[in-house]
Amino acid sequence: MFKLILKRILKNKIALSGLIFIFFILFMAIFSSYVAPYDPYKINVYNVLEPPSMKHIFGTDELGRDVFSRIIYGAKVSLQVGFIAMGIAIITGTIFGLIAGYYGGLIDTIIMRFVDVMLAFPTLFLILAVVAFLEPNIYIVMIVIGLTGWMDVARLVRAEVLSLKEREFVLAARAIGASSFRIIFKHILPNAIYPVIVAATFSVGGAILIESGLSFLGLGVQPPEPSWGGILSVGKDYITVAWWLSLFPGIAIFLTVLSFNLLGEALRDAIDPKHWAED
């Protein structure tokens, strides 16, 4: 099935372009110290707000720092937040969804009503409320985004488990005395994992967007640590004289989130059994 999914993604040129960009931005983030032409923290008062040129291809900011180097280092921050927050959300949501779907009854009711309460609050406002009471830093941002984004995953996993737990292979495992733990993690979870992978792909893009928004508002990654949202926040104050401070980090956010969403759409189509016969 993995080979079939990969084959379908590679045939989708739009999804393939998104996947290539994701690998490109990952490469830039991992090897940022080698790729960045300048020190992103180094202040140079003689190069303040220089427009894009051969020397500084994305220009410089209000402190004379190279914007291209800061965007490269900001990619590391954004992807780190995106993947870790996604991991927290997926693990939390999967565990709650498995428990609710498998055991049902009162446990299912309690968990799903809690999910409904969490979903009643707008995610961004809930994150803002939590972050406002804590000291903003990258670790707090990752944890808060992860712990406020697991509810949709829980509902997705629960729906899959409700369908799978009455299947013959689960009934057979229960008949031979397999424990609930073994049935859940050995038989049910592997068959429910593909929709979770799709949700994870979308979650990365969403987490990057939320982190950028928080940094733009001054509640995310704090200066002098470079972040795309932080560069945008500075850029709004110089929009009439230094357009590059808003344009280039905005493009980076847009292309990265779009690439993850395109990949997620392709994964969702590739996993759909209705398309398998075409291959």
C-alpha positions, -999 to +999 in steps of 0.1 A: +000+000+000+029+024+007+043+018-028+009+025-043+005+057-023+040+069-033+033+060-069+001+081-069+019+111-053+047+110-078+022+110-107+006+142-092+028+170-106+013+196-083+018+175-052+053+165-064+062+202-067+051+207-031+071+177-019+102+190-037+098+224-020+094+208+014+126+189+009+143+221-003+132+241+028+142+211+050+176+211+035+180+249+040+169+245+076+191+216+085+222+231+069+214+267+077+248+274+093+264+264+060+239+278+035+233+313+051+258+337+036+259+359+068+255+357+105+218+363+111+224+379+145+252+403+134+243+440+135+258+463+109+247+499+113+263+508+079+239+485+060+206+495+076+176+489+053+196+482+022+174+471-007+180+437-024+213+436-043+240+411-053+255+415-019+223+410+001+198+393-023+169+399+001+181+432+015+189+440+051+166+449+081+165+479+104+197+467+122+216+459+091+212+421+094+210+401+062+173+392+056+181+361+035+202+346+063+175+354+088+148+337+066+170+306+063+174+304+101+137+312+105+129+281+084+146+260+111+124+277+138+092+273+118+098+237+108+108+228+143+076+243+157+056+227+129+068+192+133+070+191+171+036+207+175+022+182+150+038+153+169+022+165+201-012+169+185-011+136+166+000+115+196-025+131+220-054+129+195-046+094+185-045+082+221-078+098+230-094+087+198-083+051+203-096+050+239-129+066+230-136+045+200-125+012+214-141+013+249-172+034+240-199+040+266-193+064+294-155+068+285-164+077+249-190+102+261-167+120+285-138+122+260-160+134+231-178+160+252-144+173+263-134+175+226-166+194+219-159+219+246-123+224+233-136+229+197-161+255+210-132+279+216-116+295+185-081+279+183-061+311+178-079+329+206-074+299+229-036+299+221-034+336+226-051+333+260-027+306+271+005+322+258-004+356+273-002+341+308+032+324+301+066+336+291+067+335+253+094+312+238+097+286+212+091+257+236+059+272+250+047+279+215+053+243+204+035+228+234+006+251+233+000+247+196+002+209+199-021+207+229-048+229+212-047+211+179-054+174+188-092+174+188-098+169+151-073+140+151-092+124+181-125+126+162-109+111+131-092+082+149-124+075+169-144+072+137-119+048+122-118+027+154-156+024+156-155+010+121-125-013+127-133-028+161-162-049+146-141-063+118-134-100+117-097-098+125-104-078+157-131-102+167-108-131+161-080-115+182-105-110+210-117-146+207-083-160+213-078-139+244-057-110+231-055-081+256-071-048+248-037-032+246-026-057+220-058-054+200-056-016+199-019-012+191-013-043+171-045-047+151-065-015+151-039+013+150-019+000+120-052+000+100-062+035+111-028+051+106-031+064+071-058+090+078-037+101+107-007+107+083-029+129+062-040+149+092-004+152+103+006+167+070-021+194+072-012+200+109+024+209+101+013+237+078-013+249+103+012+250+131+037+270+110+009+295+102-001+298+139+035+302+150+041+329+124+010+347+136+020+345+172+055+358+164+040+386+143+020+396+174+051+394+197+038+363+215+058+337+197+096+333+191+113+363+208+140+385+192+168+383+184+159+347+174+149+349+137+114+338+127+093+345+096+065+361+117+090+382+136+105+396+103+070+404+091+062+422+123+093+444+118+084+448+081+050+464+088+067+494+104+089+499+073+064+489+046+067+522+027+106+523+027+116+486+030+090+464+012+114+435+011+110+430+049+074+420+043+075+404+009+102+377+013+091+362+047+055+363+035+064+343+004+083+318+025+053+313+048+029+311+018+050+286-002+057+263+028+022+261+041+009+257+005+034+228-001+022+209+030-014+214+021-008+202-015+010+171-001-018+165+023-044+167-005-024+143-026-021+119+003-058+120+010-066+112-027-039+085-028-053+068+003-089+068-010-097+032-021-118+045-050-086+055-068-068+022-062-084+004-092-069+031-115-034+018-107 
